[in-house]
Amino acid sequence: MFVVTTAYAQSSPTEGTNSETGALEGEAHTSGVFPPFDSSTFASQLLWLAITFGLFYLLMSKVIVPRIGGILEHRRDRIAQDLDEANRLKEEADNAIAAYEQELADARKKASAIAETAREKAKAAAEAERASTEAELGAKMADAEKSIAAIKTKALADVDTIAEEAAGDMVKHLLGGAVTKAEVAAAIRAASGK
């Protein structure tokens, strides 16, 4: 049998152990085979393999696999909840976007109606202002025409007087004689055709 001793063991070389190999000096290796490959130890190795495999199988089936299964099930449930929540939030976002677009369309229609109303009011106000201005200008034009007619009438009346005075002065200078105002007025009326 193979016996291993520790390196710090307090054994003396005279007691029968070899300090380098840890084997008894009197015991010699029967074969040069690596111990796990020694066919004389296969039965015990297979027994320990079966016991170890059984323990690992029990440990895996009773402890590790249920824990991993629980973790996977928890993650699966959490992912499903997250997906449901994401779908719910997406539907809410879609509804909010649809409501926003509807409100935006309503606001645009309302703005167009307000702009059209303002445009009509401005057009009516401009038309009223134009009519008022035209009426004022028409009244001013009528007053101006009356003033022009009065000035023209006065000027024409003054033209006859000026013509009479000028004709009288010309006759006086040219002929050297005096002419009465009545004669000059009759001559101017005859010349103008009145």
C-alpha positions in Angstrom: 0.0 0.0 0.0 1.1 3.6 -0.7 1.4 5.9 2.3 2.0 9.6 2.0 3.6 11.6 4.7 3.9 15.3 5.0 7.2 17.0 4.3 7.4 18.4 7.8 6.8 15.2 9.5 9.2 14.5 12.4 10.2 11.1 11.3 13.7 10.0 11.2 15.3 8.0 8.3 16.0 5.1 10.7 12.4 4.4 11.3 12.0 2.9 7.8 10.4 5.6 5.6 11.9 7.3 2.7 11.5 11.1 3.1 11.5 11.8 -0.7 8.8 9.4 -1.8 6.9 9.0 1.3 6.8 5.2 1.0 8.1 2.7 3.4 11.6 1.6 2.6 10.8 -2.0 2.8 7.9 -1.7 0.4 8.8 -1.7 -3.2 6.7 -0.7 -6.1 5.3 -3.8 -7.6 4.6 -2.3 -10.9 5.6 0.9 -12.7 1.9 1.8 -13.6 0.3 5.2 -12.7 -2.0 4.4 -9.8 -5.3 5.6 -11.4 -4.5 3.2 -14.3 -3.7 0.3 -12.0 -6.2 -2.5 -12.7 -6.1 -3.7 -9.1 -7.8 -0.4 -8.0 -10.5 -0.3 -10.7 -13.2 -1.6 -8.4 -12.7 1.0 -5.7 -12.4 3.7 -8.4 -15.6 2.7 -10.0 -17.4 2.5 -6.6 -16.2 6.0 -5.7 -17.1 7.2 -9.3 -20.7 5.8 -8.8 -21.0 7.4 -5.3 -19.6 10.8 -6.5 -21.8 10.7 -9.7 -24.9 9.9 -7.5 -24.1 12.7 -5.1 -23.5 15.2 -7.9 -26.7 14.0 -9.7 -28.7 14.4 -6.4 -27.1 17.8 -5.9 -27.8 18.9 -9.5 -31.4 17.5 -9.5 -32.5 18.7 -6.1 -30.6 22.0 -5.7 -28.9 23.5 -8.7 -31.4 22.6 -11.5 -34.5 23.8 -9.5 -32.7 27.1 -8.7 -31.7 27.6 -12.3 -35.2 26.7 -13.4 -36.6 29.2 -10.9 -34.3 31.9 -12.1 -35.2 31.2 -15.7 -38.9 31.1 -14.9 -38.6 34.4 -13.0 -36.7 36.0 -15.9 -39.3 34.6 -18.3 -42.1 36.1 -16.2 -40.3 39.4 -15.9 -39.7 39.6 -19.6 -43.3 38.8 -20.3 -44.4 41.5 -17.8 -41.9 43.9 -19.4 -43.3 43.1 -22.9 -46.9 43.6 -21.7 -45.9 46.9 -20.1 -44.1 47.9 -23.3 -47.2 47.0 -25.4 -49.4 49.0 -23.0 -47.2 52.0 -23.1 -46.9 51.8 -26.9 -50.7 51.7 -27.1 -50.9 54.7 -24.8 -48.3 56.5 -26.8 -50.2 55.7 -30.1 -53.4 57.0 -28.5 -51.7 60.1 -27.3 -50.2 60.7 -30.7 -53.6 60.2 -32.4 -55.2 62.6 -29.9 -52.4 65.2 -30.4 -52.8 64.9 -34.2 -56.6 65.3 -33.9 -56.1 68.4 -31.6 -53.5 69.8 -34.0 -55.9 69.3 -37.0 -58.7 71.0 -35.0 -56.4 73.8 -34.0 -55.4 74.3 -37.7 -59.1 74.4 -38.7 -59.8 76.9 -36.0 -56.8 79.0 -36.9 -57.9 79.0 -40.6 -61.5 80.0 -39.5 -60.1 82.8 -37.3 -57.8 84.0 -40.1 -60.6 84.0 -42.6 -62.9 85.9 -40.2 -60.1 88.4 -39.5 -59.4 88.7 -43.2 -63.2 89.3 -43.9 -63.3 91.9 -41.0 -60.2 93.6 -42.4 -61.6 93.6 -45.9 -64.9 95.1 -44.6 -63.1 97.7 -42.6 -60.9 98.6 -45.5 -64.0 98.8 -47.8 -65.8 101.0 -45.2 -62.7 103.2 -44.9 -62.4 103.4 -48.7 -66.1 104.4 -49.0 -65.6 107.0 -46.3 -62.5 108.4 -47.9 -64.2 108.4 -51.3 -67.2 110.3 -49.8 -64.9 112.8 -48.1 -62.9 113.2 -51.4 -66.2 113.6 -53.3 -67.4 116.3 -50.9 -64.1 118.0 -51.1 -64.1 117.7 -54.9 -67.6 119.2 -55.0 -66.5 122.1 -52.8 -63.4 122.5 -55.0 -65.5 122.6 -58.1 -67.9 125.1 -56.6 -64.9 127.2 -55.5 -63.4 126.9 -59.0 -66.7 127.8 -60.7 -67.0 130.9 -58.3 -63.4 131.9 -59.1 -64.0 131.3 -62.8 -67.2 133.4 -62.7 -65.4 136.1 -60.8 -62.4 136.0 -63.1 -64.7 136.1 -66.1 -66.5 139.1 -64.6 -63.2 140.7 -63.9 -61.9 139.9 -67.4 -64.7 142.1 -68.9 -63.8 144.9 -66.5 -60.1 144.5 -67.1 -60.8 144.3 -70.9 -62.9 147.5 -70.7 -60.1 149.3 -68.8 -57.4 148.0 -71.1 -59.4 148.9 -74.3 -60.1 152.4 -72.9 -56.4 152.9 -72.0 -55.3 151.7 -75.5 -57.7 153.9 -77.3 -56.5 156.8 -75.2 -52.9 156.2 -76.0 -53.4 155.2 -79.6 -56.0 157.7 -80.7 -55.5 160.2 -78.1 -59.2 160.7 -77.5 -61.4 159.8 -74.7 -64.0 157.0 -74.9 -66.8 156.4 -72.4 -67.1 153.2 -70.4 -70.5 152.4 -71.9 -69.1 152.6 -75.5 -66.1 150.4 -74.6 -68.4 147.9 -72.8 -70.7 147.8 -75.8 -67.8 147.2 -78.2 -66.4 144.3 -76.0 -69.8 142.6 -75.8 -70.1 142.9 -79.5 -66.7 141.4 -80.0 -67.2 138.5 -77.6 -70.7 137.7 -78.9 -72.6 138.2 -75.7 
